[in-house]
Amino acid sequence: MAQDHIRYDILAQDALRGVIRKVLSEVAAAGRLPGEHHFFITFLTGAPGVRISQFLKEKYSQQMTIVIQHQFWDLKVTESQFEIGLSFSDKPERLVIPFNAIVGFYDPSVNFELEFDVAALEVDDPEGQPVSDDDNDDQPPPTSDDDGSSVVSLDAFRKKH
């Protein structure tokens, strides 16, 4: 097979990240999610440009999944990243997440999922996929950590191939 000098794989992933950028931009402009839509966004916590508190970085050293549903604030979207306020165990946190750090996006209300190949960090820790939002009605029953936070494996949401 001939070598792909155009790098269609990278172009396709950039285009799909543009879908996430557009959706989040529309949510930021409206100040709320439309209908029953809500999002699970998984990102690499150690990727360049990610800014999360030291507490979250220590707890989720490789990757983290956030839920954008009922309680979020100050959503700001730029060409390269988004910023959002979320609550973790009743503690407000500000997160900055570059689109290039995202490895997964899922909207369970319409069963829409995107997965990305991020070469930066290989993650093989099944516990490294925590989910946080205060009251996510569509979330399966979480397992409880000692500090009261919730951890949900995304495998329950992934399509079976």
N, C-alpha and C positions, 0 to 999 in steps of 0.2 A: 504494500500500500504506500502511496506517496505521502511525504511529510506534509502536514497541515501548517503552512507558513502563515495563513490567515488567522489561525487559532479560533475556529468556530466555537469550540467549547467555552472559551473565555467570553466571547461575544454573547453567546446564548445565556450564560450565567449573569452577565451584566444586564442584559435585557430583562431577565426574570427578576433581578433585584430592583429594577425599575418599576415592576408591578408593585412590590412592597412599598417603595418610595411613594408611588402615586396614591396607593390606598391610605398610607399613614398621613400623607399630605391632606387628603380629603377629610380624614377624621380630625386632624388638627384644625382645619378651617371650620368644620362644623362644630367642633367642641364635644362631639359625642360619636358613638358608633351607630351606624344605620341598622335598623331592624334588630335581628337577633345575632348579627355578626359579632365575633370576638376572635382574638388571635393568640396563638401560642407562638412565640418567637424564641428559637434556640440560638444562642451565640456563644462564641469562644471567649471566655473571660480574660484570657491572656493575649488576645489579638491586639495588634497595634491600634491605638486610639480609643480602646474601650476604657471608660472611666466609671468605676463602681466603688463603693465604700470598701475600706479595708476589711470590715466585717464580712461583706458578701464575697470578696475576693478570697478570704481564708476559707469560708464555708464552701464555695464553689470554685475551686482552683482551676478547673479546666473548662467546663461549660455550664451554662445555666439556661433555663427556659423560663421566660416571663409570660404572664397572661395579661393581655390588655382586654378588659371587659368592663366591669362596673366602676371601679375606683382607680382613676389615673388623673394626672393633672400636668399642666404645662408641657404638653406635647409640642415639640418643635422639630421640624424636618428640614434638612438641607440636602444638597446634592449628594453629599458623601456620608451622612449620618443622621440619627435622630436622637433626641433627648426626651426623657419622660420621667415624671414623678410617679412612684409606686410605693405601696406600703408593704413592708415585710415584718411579720409578727408585730403589727401595730406600730411600726417605726417607719416614718417617711424616709425615702431614699430617692436620690436623683441619679439616673443612669444615662450615660452617653454611649451609644452603640453605633459604630460604623457599619454601613450596609455590608462591607466586605467581611465582617466578623460573623455574619449570620450564616448558620448552617441549616436552619429549618424554619419554615413558616407554615402554619396550619390554621385554617378557619373551619372548625368543626360544624358550624351552622350550615355550611354548604359542602362539606367534605372536600375542601380545596387544600392541596398540600404542595409545597415546593421544598426540595432538598438541594443543598449546594455542596460541592466539593471544595473544602477549604484546606489547602495543603499545609497551612501554618502549624497546626497542632493535631496530632492523631489522638483521639480520645477513645479509650476502651474501658472506661470506668462506668458500669451501668448505673451507679448511684449519682453520676455527674449530670443528671438531667432534672434538676429541681424545677418546680413550678411555683409561682407566687402571684397572687392577687387575693384580695380580701374575701370575696364571696363569689366564686365561680360556680354557677348552678349546674353547668353541663359537665363539670369535672368528675371523674370517677372518685370513689372514696380514697382519700390520701392515706399514706402511712405516716405516722407521726414521728418526728424527731424529738429529742429531749427538750429542745427549746421552743416547741410548739409550732414550728414551721411545717409546711407540707412538702412532701416529695411524691411526684407522680411520674411513673415511667411513660415516656411517649410511645412506647411500643403498643400500648392499647389504642393509640390513635392512628398508627401507621397502616397504610394499605397493605394487604397481604399480596405478595407477588406470585 
